[in-house]
Amino acid sequence: MIRALIVDDEPLARERVRRFLRDEGDVAIIGECGNGSEAVRTIVSAKPDLVFLDIQMPEKTGFEVIDALDEESMPALVFVTAYDKYALEAFDVHAIDYLLKPFNRDRLRRALGRARSEIRNRKRGGIDERIASLLADLRNGRKYLERLVVKTTGRVFFIKTDEIDWIEAAGNYLKLHLGREGHLIRETMTGIESRLDPDKFIRIHRSTIVNIDRIKELHPMFSGDYDVVLTNGKTLTLSRNYRDRFLEKVEQKF
């Protein structure tokens, strides 16, 4: 019997996976998680054979969940996503499979078939080399986003991350600022921060990430915050909650 865990912050998405698995006689759903932190705790304690893992979640992204696990507790993984095709391309070679929302029953069954083969190999003592490689890539810091694909009004934009001046939260989206241009993507601040090169981008506020090379001046404020002036004249706020980490990073870089 395959013991499966469903991890997704959207209840309807969890229900979809649960409904499609209902007729699979060799699969037992042992639980569901609505965020990444809960997923880590459940995987470590319950040790599922298979996890359907959403990529974009609060508290921890799917990639951060993987990074928090060691190889001994790593289950077979099927990634689930609604938006991040560019992220999937980066991790496709490591994943057993991925489901792009909205997926149908046949697509899930194909993913489940691959998972069955992987789980059989593990029970015979085999090693999932793709997961080991993924862990190595994450922990060695070799994979960071180099470009983003943005779809809007029927057009597709390919944006190099080096061209981004700063990023701000905009409801359920993020706004990428490139000179006079602005582009919206469906993503979380924590999610994109984890996949941007920390030597190039740093978070200065709960709703702001900035390209370090675009910073021109810092002006201290009475509250402990700083005004961050970019080379294009834009002024942002460095929150005191992010101040120490920011100043340490700037000292290292320059």
C-alpha positions in Angstrom: 0.0 0.0 0.0 1.3 3.5 -1.0 0.9 6.0 1.9 0.2 9.4 0.3 0.2 12.9 1.6 -1.5 15.9 -0.2 0.1 19.3 0.4 -1.6 22.4 -1.1 -2.8 25.7 0.4 -6.0 25.5 -1.7 -8.7 23.2 -0.2 -10.2 22.7 -3.7 -6.9 21.6 -5.1 -6.5 19.1 -2.2 -10.0 17.8 -2.8 -9.2 17.3 -6.5 -6.2 15.1 -5.8 -8.1 13.2 -3.1 -11.1 12.6 -5.4 -8.9 11.3 -8.2 -7.0 9.0 -5.8 -10.2 7.5 -4.4 -10.4 4.7 -7.0 -6.7 3.8 -6.7 -6.8 0.6 -4.6 -3.2 0.6 -3.7 -3.1 4.2 -2.4 -4.1 5.3 1.1 -4.2 9.0 1.9 -2.7 9.5 5.3 -3.3 13.3 5.6 -3.4 16.7 4.1 -1.4 19.9 4.8 -2.2 23.5 3.9 1.2 25.1 4.2 4.9 24.2 3.9 5.8 24.2 7.6 3.0 21.8 8.4 4.2 19.6 5.5 7.7 19.3 6.8 6.5 18.3 10.3 4.1 15.7 8.8 6.6 14.2 6.4 9.1 13.8 9.2 6.7 12.3 11.6 4.4 10.2 9.4 7.0 9.2 6.7 4.7 9.0 3.7 5.8 7.1 0.6 4.4 9.7 -1.8 3.7 13.4 -1.5 1.8 15.5 -4.0 3.5 18.8 -3.3 2.3 22.3 -4.3 5.1 24.7 -5.3 3.5 28.0 -4.2 2.4 28.0 -0.5 2.6 30.2 2.6 5.3 29.8 5.2 7.4 27.5 3.0 7.4 26.9 -0.8 7.5 23.4 -2.1 11.2 23.8 -2.8 11.8 25.0 0.8 10.0 21.9 2.0 12.4 19.8 0.1 15.4 21.7 1.4 14.2 21.1 5.0 14.3 17.4 4.6 17.2 15.0 4.6 17.5 12.1 2.2 16.4 9.5 4.8 13.0 11.2 5.2 12.5 12.2 1.5 9.4 10.7 0.0 8.7 10.2 -3.6 7.5 13.6 -4.9 5.1 14.8 -7.5 5.2 18.6 -7.9 1.9 20.5 -8.4 1.7 24.0 -9.8 -0.7 26.5 -11.3 1.7 29.1 -12.7 5.4 28.5 -12.5 6.3 26.9 -15.8 9.7 28.5 -15.7 10.3 26.9 -12.3 9.2 23.6 -13.5 11.7 23.7 -16.3 14.5 24.2 -13.8 13.5 21.3 -11.7 11.9 19.0 -14.2 14.9 16.7 -14.5 14.8 16.0 -10.8 11.1 15.4 -10.2 9.3 12.1 -10.6 6.6 14.1 -12.3 4.6 17.3 -12.0 0.9 18.2 -12.4 0.0 21.5 -14.0 -3.3 22.8 -12.6 -6.0 22.1 -13.7 -5.1 18.5 -14.4 -7.4 15.6 -15.1 -7.7 12.1 -13.8 -5.7 10.5 -16.6 -2.8 13.0 -16.0 -2.7 12.1 -12.3 -2.7 8.4 -13.1 0.3 8.8 -15.3 2.1 10.6 -12.5 1.0 7.9 -10.1 2.4 5.2 -12.4 5.8 6.8 -12.3 5.6 7.2 -8.6 4.7 3.5 -8.2 7.9 2.5 -10.1 10.0 4.8 -8.0 8.6 3.5 -4.7 9.1 -0.1 -5.8 12.8 0.7 -6.5 13.2 2.3 -3.1 11.7 -0.7 -1.3 14.3 -2.8 -3.1 16.9 -0.6 -1.7 17.3 1.7 -4.7 18.2 5.4 -4.5 16.3 8.2 -6.1 19.2 9.9 -7.9 17.0 12.8 -9.1 16.0 13.7 -5.5 19.6 13.5 -4.3 20.7 15.7 -7.2 17.9 18.2 -6.4 19.0 18.4 -2.8 22.6 18.9 -3.8 21.6 21.7 -6.2 19.5 23.5 -3.6 22.1 23.2 -0.8 25.0 24.1 -3.1 23.2 27.2 -4.3 23.7 26.4 -8.0 20.2 27.1 -9.3 18.8 30.6 -9.3 16.4 32.2 -11.6 18.0 33.8 -14.6 14.9 34.8 -16.4 11.1 34.9 -15.9 8.3 34.3 -18.4 5.5 36.8 -18.0 2.2 36.3 -20.0 -0.1 39.3 -20.3 -2.8 40.5 -22.7 -1.9 37.7 -25.2 1.8 38.5 -25.2 4.7 36.7 -23.6 7.7 38.6 -22.1 11.0 37.0 -21.4 12.6 39.0 -18.6 16.2 38.5 -17.4 16.3 38.8 -13.6 19.4 41.1 -13.9 17.2 43.6 -15.6 14.8 43.9 -12.6 15.2 47.0 -10.4 12.9 46.0 -7.6 9.9 43.8 -6.8 6.9 44.7 -4.7 3.9 42.8 -3.4 0.6 43.6 -5.1 -2.2 41.6 -3.5 -1.9 38.0 -4.7 0.7 39.1 -7.3 4.1 40.5 -7.4 5.0 43.5 -9.6 8.4 43.5 -11.3 9.8 46.9 -12.0 12.2 47.3 -14.9 12.9 50.9 -15.7 9.6 52.4 -16.7 8.1 49.0 -17.3 6.0 47.0 -14.7 4.9 43.3 -15.0 2.7 41.3 -12.8 3.3 37.7 -11.9 1.4 35.3 -9.7 3.9 34.5 -7.0 4.7 35.0 -3.3 7.5 37.2 -1.9 8.9 34.2 0.0 8.7 32.0 -3.1 10.6 34.3 -5.4 13.1 35.4 -2.8 14.1 31.7 -2.3 14.9 31.4 -6.1 16.7 34.7 -6.7 20.5 34.9 -6.3 21.0 36.3 -2.8 24.2 38.0 -4.0 22.1 40.1 -6.4 18.7 40.5 -4.7 17.8 41.2 -1.1 14.6 41.7 0.8 14.4 45.1 2.5 10.7 45.1 3.6 8.0 42.4 3.9 6.7 43.6 0.6 9.9 44.7 -1.2 12.9 43.0 -2.8 15.6 45.1 -4.4 18.4 44.5 -6.9 21.5 45.4 -4.9 23.3 46.8 -8.0 20.5 49.4 -8.4 21.0 50.9 -5.0 22.6 54.4 -5.1 22.2 55.8 -1.6 20.9 55.1 2.0 19.4 57.7 4.2 18.8 56.9 7.9 15.4 57.8 9.3 14.5 58.6 13.0 12.4 55.4 13.3 15.3 53.1 12.6 14.2 52.6 9.0 16.3 53.8 6.0 15.3 55.4 2.8 16.8 53.4 -0.1 17.4 55.5 -3.2 17.8 53.6 -6.4 19.9 54.7 -9.4 16.6 55.7 -11.3 15.6 58.0 -8.4 13.0 55.7 -6.9 12.9 55.8 -3.1 12.1 52.6 -1.1 11.9 51.8 2.6 14.4 49.6 4.4 12.5 48.3 7.4 14.3 48.0 10.7 13.3 44.3 10.7 15.5 43.7 7.6 18.1 46.3 8.4 20.8 44.2 10.0 20.7 41.5 7.4 20.7 44.1 4.6 23.7 46.1 6.0 25.7 42.9 6.5 25.0 41.9 2.9 26.0 45.3 1.6 29.3 45.2 3.6 30.1 41.8 2.2 29.4 42.9 -1.4 31.2 46.1 -1.3 
